[in-house]
Amino acid sequence: QVELVESGGGLVQSGGSLRLSCAASGIISSINDMGWHRQAPGKQRELVATITSRGFTNYADSVKGRFSISRDNVKKTVYLQMNSLKPEDTAVYYCNVDLGSQGYWGPGTQVTVSS
């Protein structure tokens, strides 16, 4: 059984910062890609950022230069540092991990950016 627990969401003013964390627990031998997606009300879930096991990163154009993804393989945790937040970043943020045989999603954490 694998469980993902997200934390760090909340309410922030436009221009502010938040840091999301997602810790994986359970029977895990190795983790391939880790990433963050988000879903705003009335919209489809979209990719925010991913990071490979070797540390290669990929970002959505809308967050490039403002968000930074990182991971700690010992702690089995992925982070998303979000700076210069905008109201359009408001969404539920979901982490996901690829264990090779199967992918897992966290329950989501709400991020709300007020103007």
CYANA upper distance limits for C-alpha pairs under 8 A (distance plus 0.5 A):
  1 GLN  CA     26 GLY  CA      6.07
  1 GLN  CA     27 ILE  CA      6.90
  2 VAL  CA     24 ALA  CA      7.42
  2 VAL  CA     25 SER  CA      6.19
  2 VAL  CA     26 GLY  CA      5.05
  2 VAL  CA     27 ILE  CA      6.88
  2 VAL  CA     28 ILE  CA      7.89
  2 VAL  CA    104 TYR  CA      8.08
  3 GLU  CA     24 ALA  CA      6.17
  3 GLU  CA     25 SER  CA      5.78
  3 GLU  CA     26 GLY  CA      6.83
  3 GLU  CA    104 TYR  CA      8.37
  3 GLU  CA    106 GLY  CA      7.89
  4 LEU  CA     22 CYS  CA      6.84
  4 LEU  CA     23 ALA  CA      6.08
  4 LEU  CA     24 ALA  CA      5.05
  4 LEU  CA     25 SER  CA      7.02
  4 LEU  CA     95 CYS  CA      8.24
  4 LEU  CA     96 ASN  CA      8.45
  4 LEU  CA    104 TYR  CA      8.09
  4 LEU  CA    105 TRP  CA      7.24
  4 LEU  CA    106 GLY  CA      5.34
  4 LEU  CA    107 PRO  CA      8.09
  5 VAL  CA     22 CYS  CA      5.88
  5 VAL  CA     23 ALA  CA      5.83
  5 VAL  CA     24 ALA  CA      7.10
  5 VAL  CA    106 GLY  CA      6.59
  5 VAL  CA    107 PRO  CA      7.89
  6 GLU  CA     20 LEU  CA      7.57
  6 GLU  CA     21 SER  CA      6.03
  6 GLU  CA     22 CYS  CA      4.73
  6 GLU  CA     23 ALA  CA      7.08
  6 GLU  CA     94 TYR  CA      8.28
  6 GLU  CA     95 CYS  CA      7.72
  6 GLU  CA    106 GLY  CA      7.07
  6 GLU  CA    107 PRO  CA      7.93
  6 GLU  CA    108 GLY  CA      7.13
  6 GLU  CA    109 THR  CA      6.87
  7 SER  CA     20 LEU  CA      6.23
  7 SER  CA     21 SER  CA      5.75
  7 SER  CA     22 CYS  CA      6.93
  7 SER  CA    109 THR  CA      7.15
  8 GLY  CA     18 LEU  CA      7.33
  8 GLY  CA     19 ARG  CA      6.20
  8 GLY  CA     20 LEU  CA      4.96
  8 GLY  CA     21 SER  CA      6.68
  8 GLY  CA    109 THR  CA      8.11
  9 GLY  CA     18 LEU  CA      7.55
  9 GLY  CA     19 ARG  CA      8.01
  9 GLY  CA     20 LEU  CA      6.73
  9 GLY  CA    109 THR  CA      5.98
  9 GLY  CA    110 GLN  CA      5.90
  9 GLY  CA    111 VAL  CA      5.53
 10 GLY  CA     18 LEU  CA      8.45
 10 GLY  CA    109 THR  CA      8.49
 10 GLY  CA    110 GLN  CA      6.64
 10 GLY  CA    111 VAL  CA      5.55
 10 GLY  CA    112 THR  CA      6.64
 11 LEU  CA    111 VAL  CA      6.66
 11 LEU  CA    112 THR  CA      5.26
 11 LEU  CA    113 VAL  CA      6.44
 11 LEU  CA    114 SER  CA      7.86
 12 VAL  CA     16 GLY  CA      6.53
 12 VAL  CA     17 SER  CA      7.71
 12 VAL  CA     18 LEU  CA      8.17
 12 VAL  CA    111 VAL  CA      8.43
 12 VAL  CA    112 THR  CA      6.85
 12 VAL  CA    113 VAL  CA      5.54
 12 VAL  CA    114 SER  CA      6.79
 13 GLN  CA     85 LEU  CA      8.19
 13 GLN  CA    113 VAL  CA      5.88
 13 GLN  CA    114 SER  CA      5.30
 13 GLN  CA    115 SER  CA      6.71
 14 SER  CA     84 SER  CA      7.54
 14 SER  CA     85 LEU  CA      5.93
 14 SER  CA     86 LYS  CA      5.57
 14 SER  CA     87 PRO  CA      6.77
 14 SER  CA    113 VAL  CA      6.19
 14 SER  CA    114 SER  CA      6.13
 14 SER  CA    115 SER  CA      5.73
 15 GLY  CA     83 ASN  CA      7.56
 15 GLY  CA     84 SER  CA      4.66
 15 GLY  CA     85 LEU  CA      5.34
 15 GLY  CA     86 LYS  CA      6.82
 16 GLY  CA     83 ASN  CA      6.68
 16 GLY  CA     84 SER  CA      5.98
 16 GLY  CA     85 LEU  CA      5.98
 17 SER  CA     81 GLN  CA      8.02
 17 SER  CA     82 MET  CA      5.90
 17 SER  CA     83 ASN  CA      4.91
 17 SER  CA     84 SER  CA      6.71
 17 SER  CA     85 LEU  CA      6.66
 18 LEU  CA     81 GLN  CA      6.71
 18 LEU  CA     82 MET  CA      5.75
 18 LEU  CA     83 ASN  CA      7.25
 19 ARG  CA     79 TYR  CA      7.41
 19 ARG  CA     80 LEU  CA      6.09
 19 ARG  CA     81 GLN  CA      4.94
 19 ARG  CA     82 MET  CA      6.44
 20 LEU  CA     79 TYR  CA      6.01
 20 LEU  CA     80 LEU  CA      5.48
 20 LEU  CA     81 GLN  CA      6.94
 20 LEU  CA     82 MET  CA      8.42
 21 SER  CA     77 THR  CA      7.31
 21 SER  CA     78 VAL  CA      6.36
 21 SER  CA     79 TYR  CA      5.03
 21 SER  CA     80 LEU  CA      7.04
 22 CYS  CA     77 THR  CA      5.89
 22 CYS  CA     78 VAL  CA      5.78
 22 CYS  CA     79 TYR  CA      6.90
 22 CYS  CA     95 CYS  CA      6.92
 22 CYS  CA    106 GLY  CA      8.30
 23 ALA  CA     75 LYS  CA      7.79
 23 ALA  CA     76 LYS  CA      6.37
 23 ALA  CA     77 THR  CA      4.80
 23 ALA  CA     78 VAL  CA      7.16
 24 ALA  CA     76 LYS  CA      5.99
 24 ALA  CA     77 THR  CA      6.67
 25 SER  CA     76 LYS  CA      7.97
 28 ILE  CA     99 LEU  CA      8.10
 30 SER  CA     99 LEU  CA      6.91
 31 ILE  CA     53 SER  CA      7.32
 31 ILE  CA     73 ASN  CA      8.48
 31 ILE  CA     76 LYS  CA      8.33
 31 ILE  CA     97 VAL  CA      7.34
 31 ILE  CA     98 ASP  CA      6.53
 31 ILE  CA     99 LEU  CA      5.32
 31 ILE  CA    100 GLY  CA      7.90
 32 ASN  CA     52 THR  CA      6.57
 32 ASN  CA     53 SER  CA      5.63
 32 ASN  CA     97 VAL  CA      7.65
 32 ASN  CA     98 ASP  CA      5.76
 32 ASN  CA     99 LEU  CA      6.15
 32 ASN  CA    100 GLY  CA      7.04
 33 ASP  CA     50 THR  CA      7.27
 33 ASP  CA     51 ILE  CA      6.14
 33 ASP  CA     52 THR  CA      4.85
 33 ASP  CA     53 SER  CA      6.33
 33 ASP  CA     97 VAL  CA      6.45
 33 ASP  CA     98 ASP  CA      5.79
 33 ASP  CA     99 LEU  CA      8.28
 34 MET  CA     50 THR  CA      6.20
 34 MET  CA     51 ILE  CA      5.93
 34 MET  CA     52 THR  CA      6.95
 34 MET  CA     53 SER  CA      8.33
 34 MET  CA     71 ARG  CA      8.47
 34 MET  CA     78 VAL  CA      7.21
 34 MET  CA     95 CYS  CA      7.93
 34 MET  CA     96 ASN  CA      6.30
 34 MET  CA     97 VAL  CA      4.95
 34 MET  CA     98 ASP  CA      6.85
 35 GLY  CA     48 VAL  CA      8.09
 35 GLY  CA     49 ALA  CA      6.06
 35 GLY  CA     50 THR  CA      4.52
 35 GLY  CA     51 ILE  CA      6.58
 35 GLY  CA     69 ILE  CA      8.39
 35 GLY  CA     78 VAL  CA      7.86
 35 GLY  CA     95 CYS  CA      6.10
 35 GLY  CA     96 ASN  CA      5.83
 35 GLY  CA     97 VAL  CA      6.97
 36 TRP  CA     47 LEU  CA      7.02
 36 TRP  CA     48 VAL  CA      5.96
 36 TRP  CA     49 ALA  CA      5.89
 36 TRP  CA     50 THR  CA      6.87
 36 TRP  CA     80 LEU  CA      8.12
 36 TRP  CA     93 TYR  CA      7.21
 36 TRP  CA     94 TYR  CA      6.08
 36 TRP  CA     95 CYS  CA      4.90
 36 TRP  CA     96 ASN  CA      6.71
 37 HIS  CA     45 ARG  CA      7.05
 37 HIS  CA     46 GLU  CA      5.91
 37 HIS  CA     47 LEU  CA      4.90
 37 HIS  CA     48 VAL  CA      5.40
 37 HIS  CA     49 ALA  CA      7.48
 37 HIS  CA     93 TYR  CA      6.25
 37 HIS  CA     94 TYR  CA      5.67
 37 HIS  CA     95 CYS  CA      6.80
 37 HIS  CA     96 ASN  CA      8.26
 38 ARG  CA     45 ARG  CA      5.93
 38 ARG  CA     46 GLU  CA      5.97
 38 ARG  CA     47 LEU  CA      7.09
 38 ARG  CA     48 VAL  CA      7.10
 38 ARG  CA     91 ALA  CA      6.36
 38 ARG  CA     92 VAL  CA      5.93
 38 ARG  CA     93 TYR  CA      4.76
 38 ARG  CA     94 TYR  CA      6.33
 39 GLN  CA     43 LYS  CA      6.78
 39 GLN  CA     44 GLN  CA      6.44
 39 GLN  CA     45 ARG  CA      4.78
 39 GLN  CA     46 GLU  CA      6.80
 39 GLN  CA     91 ALA  CA      5.72
 39 GLN  CA     92 VAL  CA      5.81
 39 GLN  CA     93 TYR  CA      7.10
 40 ALA  CA     44 GLN  CA      7.77
 40 ALA  CA     45 ARG  CA      7.85
 40 ALA  CA     90 THR  CA      6.96
 40 ALA  CA     91 ALA  CA      4.70
 40 ALA  CA     92 VAL  CA      6.87
 41 PRO  CA     91 ALA  CA      7.52
 47 LEU  CA     59 TYR  CA      8.32
 47 LEU  CA     60 ALA  CA      6.95
 48 VAL  CA     59 TYR  CA      6.35
 48 VAL  CA     60 ALA  CA      5.71
 48 VAL  CA     63 VAL  CA      7.63
 49 ALA  CA     57 THR  CA      7.63
 49 ALA  CA     58 ASN  CA      5.94
 49 ALA  CA     59 TYR  CA      4.86
 49 ALA  CA     60 ALA  CA      6.75
 49 ALA  CA     69 ILE  CA      7.09
 50 THR  CA     57 THR  CA      6.09
 50 THR  CA     58 ASN  CA      5.74
 50 THR  CA     59 TYR  CA      7.19
 50 THR  CA     69 ILE  CA      7.55
 51 ILE  CA     55 GLY  CA      6.13
 51 ILE  CA     56 PHE  CA      5.89
 51 ILE  CA     57 THR  CA      4.90
 51 ILE  CA     58 ASN  CA      7.03
 51 ILE  CA     69 ILE  CA      7.35
 51 ILE  CA     70 SER  CA      7.46
 51 ILE  CA     71 ARG  CA      8.13
 52 THR  CA     56 PHE  CA      5.70
 52 THR  CA     57 THR  CA      7.08
 55 GLY  CA     70 SER  CA      8.06
 55 GLY  CA     71 ARG  CA      8.29
 57 THR  CA     69 ILE  CA      7.73
 59 TYR  CA     63 VAL  CA      7.14
 59 TYR  CA     64 LYS  CA      6.41
 60 ALA  CA     64 LYS  CA      6.88
 63 VAL  CA     67 PHE  CA      6.11
 66 ARG  CA     82 MET  CA      6.68
 66 ARG  CA     83 ASN  CA      5.64
 66 ARG  CA     84 SER  CA      6.55
 66 ARG  CA     85 LEU  CA      8.17
 67 PHE  CA     80 LEU  CA      7.25
 67 PHE  CA     81 GLN  CA      6.00
 67 PHE  CA     82 MET  CA      4.98
 67 PHE  CA     83 ASN  CA      6.47
 68 SER  CA     80 LEU  CA      6.19
 68 SER  CA     81 GLN  CA      5.55
 68 SER  CA     82 MET  CA      7.11
 69 ILE  CA     78 VAL  CA      7.79
 69 ILE  CA     79 TYR  CA      6.12
 69 ILE  CA     80 LEU  CA      5.10
 69 ILE  CA     81 GLN  CA      6.85
 70 SER  CA     78 VAL  CA      6.34
 70 SER  CA     79 TYR  CA      5.72
 70 SER  CA     80 LEU  CA      7.13
 71 ARG  CA     76 LYS  CA      7.97
 71 ARG  CA     77 THR  CA      6.15
 71 ARG  CA     78 VAL  CA      4.73
 71 ARG  CA     79 TYR  CA      6.40
 72 ASP  CA     76 LYS  CA      6.31
 72 ASP  CA     77 THR  CA      5.78
 72 ASP  CA     78 VAL  CA      6.90
 73 ASN  CA     77 THR  CA      7.06
 85 LEU  CA     89 ASP  CA      6.99
 85 LEU  CA    113 VAL  CA      7.26
 86 LYS  CA     90 THR  CA      8.08
 86 LYS  CA    113 VAL  CA      6.61
 86 LYS  CA    114 SER  CA      8.30
 86 LYS  CA    115 SER  CA      8.04
 87 PRO  CA    112 THR  CA      7.82
 87 PRO  CA    113 VAL  CA      5.17
 87 PRO  CA    114 SER  CA      6.20
 87 PRO  CA    115 SER  CA      6.45
 88 GLU  CA    113 VAL  CA      8.07
 89 ASP  CA    111 VAL  CA      8.09
 89 ASP  CA    112 THR  CA      7.95
 89 ASP  CA    113 VAL  CA      7.22
 90 THR  CA    110 GLN  CA      8.31
 90 THR  CA    111 VAL  CA      5.91
 90 THR  CA    112 THR  CA      5.06
 90 THR  CA    113 VAL  CA      5.96
 91 ALA  CA    110 GLN  CA      6.59
 91 ALA  CA    111 VAL  CA      6.04
 91 ALA  CA    112 THR  CA      7.11
 92 VAL  CA    108 GLY  CA      6.31
 92 VAL  CA    109 THR  CA      5.87
 92 VAL  CA    110 GLN  CA      4.86
 92 VAL  CA    111 VAL  CA      6.49
 93 TYR  CA    108 GLY  CA      5.75
 93 TYR  CA    109 THR  CA      5.75
 93 TYR  CA    110 GLN  CA      6.70
 93 TYR  CA    111 VAL  CA      7.45
 94 TYR  CA    105 TRP  CA      7.24
 94 TYR  CA    106 GLY  CA      6.17
 94 TYR  CA    107 PRO  CA      7.10
 94 TYR  CA    108 GLY  CA      4.89
 94 TYR  CA    109 THR  CA      7.10
 95 CYS  CA    105 TRP  CA      6.36
 95 CYS  CA    106 GLY  CA      5.87
 95 CYS  CA    108 GLY  CA      7.59
 96 ASN  CA    103 GLY  CA      7.48
 96 ASN  CA    104 TYR  CA      5.98
 96 ASN  CA    105 TRP  CA      4.92
 96 ASN  CA    106 GLY  CA      6.75
 97 VAL  CA    103 GLY  CA      6.13
 97 VAL  CA    104 TYR  CA      5.94
 97 VAL  CA    105 TRP  CA      7.27
 98 ASP  CA    102 GLN  CA      6.70
 98 ASP  CA    103 GLY  CA      4.94
 98 ASP  CA    104 TYR  CA      7.17
 99 LEU  CA    103 GLY  CA      6.42
 99 LEU  CA    104 TYR  CA      8.49
